[in-house]
Amino acid sequence: MFFFYFNRNNAAPPLNIGPQGIINRLMPCAAPDKSGFLADGDTSLLVQCLHWNTARSRLEPAPLYHAESRISAASWARLDNREELAKKLAIASKDLAGMCDTELILLSYLKWRETCVDHLIGDFVFVIHDRQRNTVFCGRDHMGVRPFYYFASGDLFVCATNVSALRQVHGVPFSIDERWVAEYMVHNSMSFDRTPYHNIKKLPPAHFLTVTPQQVQLQQYFTLSAEPALKLKDSREYVAAYREQLEEAIKCRLDSEYAIGSELSGGIDSSTITAFAAKLLDQPLSRLHCFGFAFAELEPQYILAVSKACRIPNTHIVANLQDHHMTTRRSLELLGYPMEHGNGPLHEPFYRLAERLDVRTMLSGFGGDEFGTTIHGYMVPMELLLQRRYRDLYRILPGNALFRFLRMVKLEWRRRTTANFTASSHASGFYEAYRQRWAHHIIRPELVRRCGIEERYFEEARFDAGYTDLKRFTLEKRWMPFVPTRMENCTLMAAGRKIDYRWPLLDVRLVRLFLAIPSEENFYRGMGRYLHRRAIAGVVPDLVAWKPGKDMGAIMGGQGARDFEHLRQVTIDDLHPSLAEHLDTDKLQQQIEQLPRILAAPLGDNKRGQYTRNIQAVKQLDTWLKTVSTDYTD
């Protein structure tokens, strides 16, 4: 993790917080294994903190200074194409073994300048200060695994891997965006580039920044797009190509000198990562730990099926959550504002246990639903029908010969009566759920109108309505801000316990391959995820690999009134004044008063879910705003 301060024109006020104060904000919950800084008078300050994981992470100078070019650099990186880079840079194998990832990034910059990001594969953010050119160059990986925040004005540029490190830097304003607050209340605030603060931005995935005294230039270096169609002989070759890249995506993320953890829900994505990790891991299986929740009745069955089949000796099943108040406080320290994706704080029990077990890598199956193991194969028959590929359509439909023909007739009738499947402007199930939830929102009506909250909220309810092209739908509706936001939030929460998150199914090489393979490979005889299911055969147990859906059965026990006791403690009079201004406090008070009765309702009750989400969001916003106020008055 790192922080960088750059007085662009020697006109900004001097930095009023020392390196140790910055280190404490970069890593507020776990002391770094190594840290250091480079200062250039009042012009610049570069601070880097490290948690060791791989052998090469111990080689990081924290930060790096290249005397010959007078360039300093820091990164939070794990490069997956080191050997390929070494060949391009004419680095001998024996020399590569002694190089950290930051040095490879810096040498790439010296060779290719701004286009160096085109040659990097992995999870990375970095900052390079080129004194000879009086330039700062920053980059972020293709999928947005690692977070990067920055502020830029005419005189000042400051960046860091969390917002907390930017606080109290004189000259960096922290005015709160009321639109973000309103959108957070309806769980719609996630963005590729926005934060709750007007002037604090996120560097979007696959972008770089070039900062000089004259300008700040943001540029995209890669975009996910429909790849040129891959044309192989038959399905077996597509499966083989996909499996080869899947194995590479997992194998390159198993590099660690410490124990490795893997999230295991019993679903096909997490089971894939866990089973292949067990197969590919060089170190003893005793150093592989699985972490799963057991809230639904079938989850233990599937989790243990994978664990038993792969002979994994350490499987940890969590059946209760952590203290909400402590988790909220911790997440605010690590990120600098409320977590927008619930998995960051939700998985805190995993991180806490992993820390005790000296696990410093956590593998996640997140990203499969969005890309390689797509759950939207149902679009393939519509796509083939519109392309008039009747033979291919007939082949992939379920049933005997007669039933497949009848299904084709039914699908054609539907096409004709729905204007080529595009008649509906909203996905019916989504729209009804969104409509019911909207009735219970607690934002002041004038704020809803002023910020256009309702329009954007119901835009989400369109989801797959009108889509018949799987690849187009994936690019337009699955590559969304929630993907990097979840990784940012989880990455920082895990880093608070010296854990490095890794997401194999979001490896950009695997994603690009998925987008190049014909869509029909993902669906056959009514079975979705068909490409992935075939690729994991013999590694993931059939019970999981060929499970027809995502259903894990009924929730066991659930959360009762005692689990939500912290929400009943919310009182209107104690709310931060600026938050109260944004809320319909009468409606909020009614929901707080009705909470005990609502919690007695069945788990699927619409009010139960919405009331608890509303009050939880208010509590998190209130805690954050009071924390910010405290920071300003220190």
N, C-alpha and C positions, 0 to 999 in steps of 0.2 A: 504494500500500500504506500501511497506517496502524497506529498503536498508540494506545490510549486507556486512561488510568488515572483512576479516579474513587473518591475517598475518601468514601464515601456519607454517613457520619455523623461525619466528622472524628475517627474513633477508630482508623483503621488506621495502621500505622507509615508514616512517609514513604517515598516511592519512593527506592530506593537505587541506581538506575541512571539516568544522565543521558541527555539526548536523543541525543547522538552515539552512545552505546552502543546505544541502541534502534535508531537508523538502521542501524548496522552489523549488527544482527540481522535487521532487516526486509529488507535487501538485502545479504547477506553476500558475494555473488559478482559483483555489478555495481554500481558506484557510481551513485547516483541522479543524474538530470539536474537535479533540483531537490528540495530538502527544507527542512523548517522545523518549528516547533513553537509551541504556545500553552500557557502555564502559568498556573495560577491558584493560586499559593502551594503548599501541600501538598494542596490539594483535588483538582486535576485536572491532567493533562498529555496533550495531544493532539499526536502526531507524525505527519507525512505525508511520504512519499517518492514521487517521480514518475520514470517513464521516459517521455519524450515519444514520441508516435506521431502523433496527429492534431493538426491546427492548434489545436483547442480545448483539447487537453491542455496546451498551452503557456500557456493562460490561467489554469490552476489556481494559486491563491495559496499552497497547501500550508502549513498548512491555511487554511480560509476562516473569516473572522470577520465576522458581520453586526452592526454596531455598534448599529443601531436596536433590534434585538430581543435583543441580548447573547447571540446564539447562535453557537457555533463548530461547524464540520462538516468532515469529511474523507470521501472516498469512493475506491473503486477501481471506476470505473464507465465504461461506454460506453452511453449512452442511444440507443435507436433511434427514439423517438417525440418528438424534440425539437420539431418543428413543431406537432404535436398538443398537446403540453404548453403551448407558447407561446400558442396560441389560448385554451386553458382559463385560463391565467394572465394573459391580456390583455397579452402581451409583443409589442412590435412586432418585425418581421423584422430591422430594423437593430440593435436592441438584443440580439436573440437571438444574432446573429453574434459578439457580444463576451462571451457568457456561457459559462462552463465547465459541465460536467455537475453538479458538486457544487453550484453555485449554483442550478441548476434543481431539484435534489433539495431543497435548503433552502427555496426559495420554494414548492415543492409542500407541504412540511411546514407552513409558515406558513399556507397556505390550508386544507389538509385535515387537519392533524395526523397521527394514526396511520394514517388511511386514505389517506395520500399514496401508499403502496406500490401501491394499486389502480390508480394512474394511470401507473406507471412500466413501460416495456418496454425490455428490454436486459439486459446483463450487469452486475450491480452488487452491491456491499456498501457500506454506509456507516454512519457513526456521527454523531449530532447531539447536542450538549450544550446543552440549553436552561437557562440559568442562572436566568431569571425563574421558571420552573416547577420548578427543581431536578430536572430529568428528563433522562435519557439515552435516546435512541431509536435503535435499530439495525435495519437491514433487509437482507435477502438476496434475490436474484432468484429467479424462478419455478423455474428448472431447476438452480440451484446451481452456476453456472459459476465464480464467484469464491469462494475460501475465507474463512471467518470463524470464529475460535476465541475462546472467552471463559471467564472464571472469575468466579464470583459467590459472595460470602459475606455475612454480616450487615453487615460494615463496608466491603467492598471490591468493586469491579467493574473488571475489566481485560479488554480485548479486543484482538485483533490479527489481521492477515491471514496470519500463520503462527504456529506454536507456539514457534518459536525466540525470537521477540520477548518471549514471556511468561516465559522462564527468568530466574532470578535476581531476579525481582520479589519482594521480601520480603512474605510473607503469602500467596503462591500456592504451595500444596503440589503436589509432583509425584510422588505415589505411583502406582506402576505397577499396572495392572489385569491380574491373572494370567489372567483369562478371555480378554482381548484377545490376550495372548501365545500362549495355546494355540490360539485360533482363527486367528491369523496363521500358525501352523505348518501348518494345513490349508487355508490360503488362503480363510478364511471370516470375516475380521475386519471387513470393510467395513460401515459404518453411516452412516445419515443424521445421527446426532447424537453418537455415542460416539467417543472417541479412546483411545490406550493409557493415558492418565492418568485416574484416577478423577474428578478434579474439573475437568478441562479438557473443555469441551463444544464441539461444532460447532453453529452456528446452522443448523438444517435449511433446505433450499430452501423458498422461498415462506413464510417465517416472519419475524416481527419480534419484537424485545425492547423492552420498556419498563422502565426501571430508575429507581426513586425511592429515597429513604432508607428507605422502608417495605417495598418489595417489588420482586421481579424477575418480570415477567410475560412468558411466551413465548406467542405466538399465531400461528396459521396464517392467512394472508390469502388463500390460493388453493390449490385442490386439483385435480389432474388427475382428470377424471371422464369418464364417457361423455357426450359432448356431445349436445344435441338434434340429431336427424338432419337433415342438410341435404338438401332436396328440390329438385333441379333437373330440367330437362326430359329430359336424356339424358346418356350417358357423356361426350360431348364437352364438356359444360359442367362436369362434375366435373374433367376433365383440365385445362381452361382455368383453373378456379379454383385448382387445386393448383399449376399452373405459375406463375400470377401471384404466389402467396404464396411459392413457392420462390425466384423471382427476387428478390423483395423481401428475403427472408431473407439471400440472398447479397449483394445489392447494398449493403445498409446496413452490411455488414461489410467493405467494400472501402475504407472511409475511412482513409487513411493518407498521411502526408507522406514515408514511407519505402517501400522495396521491400516487396513482399508475397510470402509463401511459401504454398504449398499442398501438403499431404501427398497423394501420389498412389500408391496401391497397384496401380492397374489394376482395382480392383473398381468396382462401379456407384456406390457412395456417394462415394468420393473423386474418381472421374472426373466425377461430376456437379458437385461443387463446383469442381473445377479448370476444367472446360470452360465453365461459366457465368461463372466469374470472368474468364476470358479474353474472353468475349463482352461482359461488362458493364463491364469496367475502362476508366476514362477515360484513365488514364495509359498510356504506351507499354508494349507487351507485354514489352519488354526488362526491365521492372521486376518481372515476374512470374516467380517461381522455383518449380519443382516438386521435391519431395523424396520419393524412394521407396526401398524396400528391394528387393533382387533375390536372394532366397533360394530361391524356387520357380522351376521351369523356364519357366513361362509368364508370370511377372510382367513381365519386360522387354518382351515382345510387347505386352501390354495397356497398359503405361505409355507406351510409345513411340507406340502407335496414337493415344492421346489427345493426346499432345504434338504429334505430326505434324499431326493433323486440326485442332487449334486453333492451329497455328503458334506454339507456345510455344518460344522460343529457348533457355531455360535449364532443362534437366532434369537433376537430379543423382541418380544411382542409387548407393546405398550397399550394398556387398557384405560389409562386416565391421562388428563391433560395437566399442564402446569398452572401455577398461580398467575391469573390474568394480569394483576397489577404489576407484579415483578417483571413479567414478559414485556408489558407495554413500556415500562421504564427502560428496560434493557434495549429494546428495539429503537427507542428514541436516541439513546446514547450512541448506538452503532450507525444509524442512518442519518439522523438529524431531523427527521419528521416522521409522521405515522406511516407504518408499513401499509402499502396499498394492496399487496397480494397476501392473502391469509396464510399461505403455506410457510412463510418466513417464521412468524411466531408459533404457528401450529406445530412445526417440527422441532421446536426447542427441546422436547424430551429426548429426541434422538441425539441432538448435539450435546446435551448434558451428559448422557450416558457414554457417547463416543469419546468425549473428553476424558472421562475416567478410564476408558479402555485404551487410551493413547492412539486413537484412530485420528488420522489427520487428512484423510481423503473420504469424501462421501459421494458415491455414485447415485445418480437419479435417472429414472426412466422418463422424466418429463420431456415432452416434445414429440413423442410417438404419435399421439392422437392428431397432432397438428401436421405432421409430415409422414414419415416412413410407414407407420402402422395406421394410417388414416382410417378413421371410423366413418368416412363418408363415401364408401364404395357404392352405396345405393345410387349414386349419380351416374355410374358407368352405363347401365342399361339405357338411360335417357340419352346419354352422349352417343352411344352406338346407333340408336334409332334415328337421331337427327342426322347422323352421318350416312344413313341408309346402309349400314353394314349389318344387314339382316342375318347373314350366316353366322357372324361373330356373336350377335345378340342371341340368336337361338342357342348357340353352344354354351353360353354362360348362365342362361336362365335355369332355375331349379325345376325338378320334376321329370316325369317321363316325356316321351315325344309329344303326346297329345297335350299334356299340361303346359309344356314349354310353348307350343303353338298358341294355346289359349292365352297364355300370359303375354305373348307378343301382341295379340289382338287387343287385349285389354290396355296394354301400354300405348298402342297406337290410338285407341279411342281417347285415352287421357290426353295424349298430345294434341289431338284435334280440338278437344273441348277446353283446353287451357292455353291456347296460343303458344304452342311449342313449349309447354310446361312453365310459362312465364306469367300466367294470369294473376297469381297471388303476389301482393306487394309485401306481405309479411309472412313469416313462418307461423302457421296458426297456433301451434303449441307454445312457441316462444312469446308471441304477441299476447296471448291470454295471460300467461304468467307475469309478463312485464306489466300488463294493465292492472292486474290485481295488486302487485307490489306498489305501483305508482300511487294508488289510492291511499297508501299509508305513509308516504314520505312526509318529512317534518321540516322542509325548507320553506322559508317565507315566500308567499306567492310572487311578490315584487322581485325577489332575487331570481326566482325561476324564470320570470319573463325577461329580466335584464340580461341574464347570462345565457339564455336559450337552452336551459337545462332539459326541458321536456322534449324538444326536437331531437337532441343528440341521444337522449335516453332511449327513445322509441326507434331510433335508427338502428340500435343494437338488436332490436327485435326482428329486423328483416332477416338476419342470419343467412340461411341458405335459400330463401325464397327467390325463385327465378333462375337459379343456377342449375346448369346441366353439364358443365365442364368441370371435372374434378380438379384439374391443375389450376384453372382460373380461380375457382372457389378457394383453393388452398392459398394462393398468393394474395387474394383480396380479403379473405375473411379469417384465415388461420394464422397468417403472419401479421399479428396485431401487437399493440403495445403490451398486452398482458404477458407475452412471451419473455422479452428482456426484463420486464418489471419483476416477474417472479424470480428470475435468475439474480437480478440485482439484490432483491430483498433477502432471498435465501443465502446468497453468497456472503452478504455482510453479517447476517445472523450467525451463520456457521463460523465465519472468521473470528467472531467474538470468543470462540472456543478453539482457535488455532486449526480449524478444519477448512480444507479446500474443496469446494463443490465442483463436480465434473458431470457433464450432461452429454453422454455419447450419442443419443438420438438427435441431438442438435449439432452434431459435427457437420460443418458446411459441405464437406465432400459427400457425406451420406445424403444430405438434403438435396444437393444438386443431382445426384444420381437418381433419387426418387422422382424428381421432377422431369427426368429424361426418359424414364421407363414408361412404356405405354400404360395408360390408365387401366385398361382391361385386365392387366396382370393383378390388380388389387381386388378383383371380385370374380367369384365363380360359384355357380349353382346356389345362389343366395347367400354365400359366405363372404363376408367382408374381410379385410386385412389379409387377403389370400397370398399375396407376394411374401409378406413378412412371416406368415404362419409356415409356409414351405421352407423359408430360409432358416428357421430355428428348429426344424425337425431334428430329432435325435439329441438335442441339447436341452431344450425346455420340455418338461413332461407334457405328454399329450393332453392330460387333464386340463392344463392351463393353455397350451398352445392352440387347442381346438375348441376352447370354451366359446360358445356361440355369441355371448354378449358380455356386457360389463357389470351385470347385476351381481351383487354380493349378498343378496338376501336382506332380511329385515335388520334394522338397527337394534342392537342388543342393549337394553337398559336405557341408552340415551343419556341426555343431560337433564337432570331434574332441577327443581327450584334452588337447591343448595349450590349448584354449579353456577347459577346466575345471580347469586347473592350480591356480588360486586356491582351489578347493574342497578339493583334496587337502591343502592346508596347514592346514586346520582340525584342531585337536587338542583332545581332551577336557579335558586338564589346564589348558589356557589359557582355557577358556570362563569368562565372567563367572559367579560363584557362583550368583547368583539365576536365571540361565538354566539352568545345569546341574541345578538343583533341579526344573525343569519337564520335563526330558527323560529318556527311557529311554536312558541313555548307552551301555549295552551294544549296543542295537540301532543307535544312531547310529554307534558305532565299527565295527560290522560293515559298515554301508553305506559308510563312508569307505574301509575296506579293500577292499571289492568294487568300488569305483568304476572303477578302470582296466579291469577285465574287463567291467563293465556298459557302459562307454562304447564298447566294441568291438561291442556288439550293434546291431542295426538301429535306425533312428531311432524307429520305432513301438513299440519294446519298452517295456512298462509300467514295468518297474523302472528303466530308464534315465531316463525322465522324472521319476518320483517321487523317486528317490534324489538327482538333481541339484537338484530343487526343495527337498527337505528340507534338504540341506546348505547351499544358497544362503540359505534362510530363517534357518538357524542363524547363518550368518556375518553376515547383516544385523542380526539381533537382538543378537548379541554386540558388534558394532561400535557399535551404538546405545547399549546399556547401559553400555559403557565410556566413551562420550562423555558420557552423562548423569552418570556418576560423576565424570568430570573436571571438568565444569561445577560440580558441587557442592563440589569441593575447591579451586576457584580462590580 
